[in-house]
Amino acid sequence: MSENSTPSSPVRLDAIVVGAGFAGIYQLYSLRRIGLSARVLEAGDGVGGTWYWNRYPGARCDVESLDYSYSFSEELQQEWDWTERYAPQPEILRYINHVVDRFDLRRDIQLNARVTSAVYDEVSGLWTVTTGAGERFVAPYCIMATGCLSIPQAPQFPGLERFQGEWHHSANWPLDGVNFAGKRVGLIGTGSSGVQMTPEIAARAAHLTVFQRTANYSVPAQNEPITAEQLKEVKAHYGARRARALETHTGHFLIANDKSAMEVNDEERRKEFEFRWRGAGGGFRMLRAFNDLMVNKQSNEKAADFVRGKIRETVKDPATAELLCPKDDLPFGTKRLCVDSDYYQTFNRPNVSLVDVKADPLVEATPTGLRTRSGKDYPLDMIVFATGFDAMTGALKSIDVRGVGGVSLRDKWEHGPRTYLGLAVAGFPNMFILAGPGSPSVLSNMVHSIELHVDWLTQCLQDARTQGVQRIEALQSAEDEWVRHVNEVADRTLYPTANSWYMGSNMPGKPRVFMPYVAGVPAYRKIVTEVAAQGYRGFELA
Ligand code: NA7
């Protein structure tokens, strides 16, 4: 790294990028390509963002690696060999590090630099970004690549400081791992993290108690090694695979059925669901079994019933099976679908038990374990929290971001996030968010959506330079219209009917607002492409 900040002289750059995950890394590469100087500030001790922190046993991506990877470099996609259909976390982290080294990006990434504030100065038109260590960086552009799932929801049980065993959060996992051998482990949370960890902990611990508040739907990943022949075949036509992905709702190709679940008979419906449960790839393919699962309650119930049937077939103890069955108030897929390897089967092991903490909530930790409201004690040697994140807005709100007139982003987003295209915020000129709320983000192949945003923004900054534009700001009217549109589209689906982190309802006190843009990747790309073609419609360029 060439230059350090001193109290009297902050580092001066063309752009500051916050976060060295998939988004920040590609943004740095792209800024260099157009000749802008940049530094990436990263809180962690390594690059990778989500994939740096979430190193719990069983952590895997729920999108296939051949799609959940950069497409910007043909050489890169030809030289990297994914080993499994759904890559495990260590492999994704190795890939990210490979990219950083291959493109010589490390020299502009500063680790252990947690950004605490970002303040815009109207007179100079510059952003000043400050880290926890007091270092300051100044640049016309501030790009937030802070991720959607980067602030873990802290365990809120009183008495945890008195617990004599160890405890860990899935998203803050010790670098040197955790030894479960001989231990009685309590796992709180049955979202994707808890579901992925359950079989792994059960195989190693003396006993695993899973504390479940809400049963969610999980579909087998059908994970398997990628053979040399498969890799060769994909690489021979990688461009075509990427192009096909661009035209699909989520930015990765999953065979989609264009029939309604209600226009076919029971037998055809069952056959289709079976194909997606067992067939090559499992997981999110289930969401595409019929074209109306996420918009038609009746169709959705058919999918929900199918999964419940599978749970009852798999789990031998009928009471445990019933408890694992999601209830009617949670439509299938409205809380992120879990994609598992042997999750339901794990409950047939003699060393695994399931506890319903909806009926009798956990209220405190004791020196020897966890206690529920009714006073029942669960003796434990270790507690694992898989309790999720302050999703989509947490990372940005953890930074004191101040725009025009000193207005705080935290105040502006008090009742939920407000963006134009998920990319920009009125009153915060020259600040951009990558894969922010109001864009497809978490409802799409994140790497694809990141590449779309980075490419769009890089072109925008290049156009600004060519045209002598120094200030790019979303218009309030454009932002208002976009927020209205995001909600209108969401309200046509079943998503807002459920409590999920998409809605902010996993966190006490968080506004209940649907945060991602659900119209799909092709529709979204068309809009942002038109916005740019029309001279950045909805932005004020000065
Ligand atoms: P999620 O999906 O938000 O899951 C968190 C889980 O923790 C969920 O089952 C919660 O139950 C449960 N939880 C949270 N607080 C409590 C308390 N106090 N008591 C009992 N249970 C609790 O987070 P993940 O890390 O699993 O996954 C996040 C995303 O990462 C995932 O969707 C993928 O995109 C990757 P609840 O459902 O709120 O009743």
Boltz pocket constraint, residues with backbone or C-beta under 6 A from the ligand:
constraints:
  - pocket:
      binder: B
      contacts: [[A, 149], [A, 170], [A, 188], [A, 189], [A, 190], [A, 191], [A, 192], [A, 193], [A, 194], [A, 195], [A, 211], [A, 212], [A, 213], [A, 214], [A, 336], [A, 357], [A, 362], [A, 386], [A, 387], [A, 388], [A, 389], [A, 499], [A, 501], [A, 505], [A, 506]]
      max_distance: 6.0
